[in-house]
Amino acid sequence: MDPLLLARIQFAANISFHILFPTIGIALGWALLYFKLRHNRWARRHGLPYTVDTPWLRAYHLWVKVYALTFALGVVSGITMSFQFGTNWPGFMRTVGNIAGPLLAYEVLTAFFLEATFLGIMLYGHSRVGNRLHTLATVLVAGGTTLSAFWIIVLNSWMHTPAGFEMRDGVAHATDWWSIVFNPSLPYRLAHMMIASGLTVAFLVAGIGAYRWRRGDRGDDVGLTMRSGVTVAALLIPLQMGVGDLHGLNTLQHEPAKIAAMEGLWQTQRGAPMTLFGLPDEAARETRFAIEVPRLASLVLTHQLDGEVKGLDAFVGRHPPVAPVFFSFRLMVGVGLLMLAVSWTGWWQLRPRSRRAEPAPWLTGALLAMAFSGWVAVLAGWYTTEIGRQPWLVYGVLTAAQAAGPVPAPTIALTLAIYVSMYLALAVAYVATVFRLARKAGSGPAPRPAPGALAAPARIWATAA
């Protein structure tokens, strides 16, 4: 195979594995803070010490272990990914290192140290340090994950919509850091990624809660976390759809070739139809067996029924491969619609005024099946975004071919095989460990309320008050 294609596949394998863990870590830090604050409120409300056992604290203890595991794998995979800048893609740092280098350094200096330092207090300090310090550690770790995501999304957004720089002798030099950081696509990408992380964690928490419920674990924390996850998902998914639409309009303005590939639109036209599904044929430059809604693409993208939408014919030789972008976009949207249906139905069943004594078996089964659905949606969206940028590495500035190094194909193929094998093994081990932690959390007798606390109500959600 072509060394350039192999290098792209290898980096895609690295980033695909790496992104799984920050996607969970970003929102899980805030979920832990929520559990911690609810525990504090519970203890304060009943005049009990903060070391008292509550459902919220049990949820905290389970999910902080998952967070620590997630953080460890995210760090390891991130280090491996950074090596490739020097091996497979030396032209990237040589050309835009004056901008990419500082942004990556800001992420380490302002965010990574926060997470690495205070995670130990979160894990082991609940009974060893004061409650305020333990809560503060949770706040700092949650803020650190968000700050880390901010700097990485800044760099990624700048690569799609570069601004605030000038080229001197083929090297990018910063002229306005404010424009670099707050480049035109940052708000949309950052919001889209943060909400995606929230949805990923919401379904993971609800799915693991459903898993424990189906195993017969009726601890108060099981019902609380299941309902919390479903409620957050039900709130976030409509918001994500709105942000996604705004992100699409921003992409149309700055990367119209990507939009054309996403829509499978081969010819520039007015009143462009929206292709719901089909089989793109790049050789014939048509979408076979297309199921279309007339004029809908123009209406969505231009807010006019006869608005003009540029097709792939306007970007001959400079547009991304169509089929991967076309299908990954539809997979992302499909998973999003499934999330909408499951979260809204689940919220209705688990709402406080519901007369159901317990969730229906089909609901717990659906939540369990969708525990890691956020990963599928995030990867599909990531492929849409990153493959849709091709052939550019930095849009309009640097192509992937220009940044690639002289590494021979057999060397890349060998390391690619090693990476993929290790990543598959680690992914399986991660998922297995999460379920093992869930089983361990549910082992032993059902938890009893602490002395002086209110007796646990029969319905699973009553303790949410």
Secondary structure, DSSP 8 states (H G I E B T S, - for coil): --HHHHHHHHHHHHHHHHHHHHHHHHHHHHHHHHHHHHHHHHHHHTT--TTS--HHHHHHHHHHHHHHHHHHHHHHHHHHHHHHHHHT-HHHHHHHHHHHHHHHHHHIIIIIHHHHHHHHHHHH-TTTS-HHHHHHHHHHHHHHHHHHHHHHHHHHHHHHS--SEEEETTEEEES-HHHHHT-TTHHHHHHHHHHHHHHHHHHHHHHHHHHHHHTT---HHHHHHHHHHHHHHHHHHHHHHHHHHHHHHHHHHH-HHHHHHHHT--S-EES--EEEEEEEETTTTEEEEEEEETTHHHHHHHSSTT-EE--GGGGTTSS--HHHHHHHHHHHHHHHHHHHHHHHHHHHHHSTT---SS--HHHHHHHHHTTTHHHHHHHHHHHHHHHTTTTEEETTTEEHHHH-----HHHHHHHHHHHHHHHHHHHHHHHHHHHHHHHHHT-SS-----TTS----SSTTGGG-
